[in-house]
């Protein structure tokens, strides 16, 4: 039989002691808006809002192409707002996550998706002169002149938003690797 000594068994480990603290290099609160990353995230939200408003204003004549553009624009817009709010309200210091890596993965993935959305929006814009139906005698275009102008603006802002996500990805990679 084993001897009954109270000191023979070590105390159970504290699970909280082994949980890594959050790794954050961005400031919390309104200070995040004074950094380059915070300013670029603000521009992502602003330009992203313009993209999905402009794409929706075209009436979405090609839902296969512009459906993806709308999905990427609205989803990225919403997730960017959530990401910014995590830092604005100080949740980044309370949630034990490597925020530098999360920042890089989020912005990198979003950059790739948004660049693809920009290409699809530009492709939609380039179809302006094609007829809506090839076997019809009516000369109705895929995009009216007004929709064409809106689609050009949407393409420009989609490119600007993709550039902002690319800049955020570069800044996040620099923070994550340092």
N, C-alpha and C positions, 0 to 999 in steps of 0.2 A: 504494500500500500504506500501511497504517497504521503509524505508528511503534510500536515495541515498548518502551514505557515502563511500568514497573510502577506508577507513580503516576497514570497516566491513567484508570484504572478505580477507581471508589469501591468500598469493601468492601461485601459484601452486607449488607442490613439484618438486624438481630437480631430474629427473630419474637417473642421473649419480651418485647422492649421495647415492642411495640405491643399486647400483650394487656392489657386494662384490669384494674386490681386490683379485688378484690371490694369492693362497697359495702355495709357492714354498720353499722347503728347499734345493733343489739342486742348485749349482751355475750355472751361465750361461757362455757361451764362452768356451774357452779351459780348464777352471778350472774344468769342469765336468769330463774330462778324468783323472783328478787326484784323483777322489773319487772312492770308491769301486763300486758304482753303475755305474758310467761311464765306468770303466774298464770292468765290467761284461757285460754291453750292447755291448761294443766293441767285447768281446769274443762271445757273441750271434751272432753278425753279421758275424764274421769270421767263426765260426763253422757252422752256418746256410748256409753260402755260400758253404762250403765243402759238406754239406749234399746234397743240391740239385744238385750240380755238380756230385757227386758220384752216386746218384740215377739215374740221367739222363744218366750217362755213362753205366749203366747196360742195357739200351735199354728198360726198363720197361716191363719185360715179364709178369707181373701180374698187369694189369692196375687198377683193382679194389682196390688192396691193395696199390700199389705204387702211384696211382693217388692222394690218400688222403695225402700220405707222401709228394709228390711234392707240392700239394696245401698248406699244412701247412708250409712247409719249405720256399717256395717263398713268401707267404703272410706275414709270421712272419718276414722274412728277410727285406722285404720292409717296414713294419710298424715299425720295430726297427730302421731302418735308418731314417725314418721320425721322430720318437720319439727323437732320438739322435740329429737330426738337429734342432728340436724345442729348445733344450737347447743350442746347439752350437751357434746358431744365435740369441739367446736372445728373441725368441718369447714367451717363457714361462712367462716372466715378463710383456708382453703386452696383453696376452689373459687371461681374468678373469675366470680361471678354478681352481678347487682344484686339482693341479697337483699331490699331494701326493696320493689322492684317485684314480685319473686316472692312475697313475703309477702302483698302486696295482692291479686295475681291469685289465689293459692291460696285465701285466706280469702274473697274476694269471690265466687268461683265456688262454693265450698263453702256459703257463706251462702245463695245462691239455691237450690242443690239441697236443702239441709237445710230451708229454709222450705217448699219444695214437699213434702218428705217429711213435715213436720209437718202440712200441710194434708191429705195423704192419710191419715195416721194418725188425725187428728181425724175425717175422713169415715168411716173404718172404725169408729171408736168410735160415731159417730152412727147407724150401722145396727144398733144393738143390738136394737131391738124388731122388726125385720123378720124374717119367717120365712126359713129356709134355702132352702126350695124353695116357690115360689108355687103350684104345682099339686099340692102334696101335702096330705094331710089331717093329717099330723103337725104339731104346733105347735113344732117345734124352731127355736130362734132362731139367728141368724148367730153371735152371741157368747153364751156362757153368762154367768151373773152373775159368776162368778169371772174369766172372760176379759174381761168388760166392765170390771171394776175394774182389771185389769192394763193394759188398753188405755187407760184414763183416765190412769194413771200414765205410760205410754209417751208419750201425747200431751203431757202436762205437761213431761216431761223432753226431748222432742223440741223443744218450744218454747224451753225454757231453753237447750238446745244451740244452736239457731238464733240466739238472742239473743247467746250467747257468740261465735259466728262473726261476727255483725254487729258486735260490739264490737271484735273482732280486726281486722275489715276497716276500721273507722274509725281505729283506732290505726295500722294499717299505712299507710293513706292519709296520715295526718298525718306519719308518718316519711318516707314516700316523697316527699312534696311539699315538705318543709322542707329 
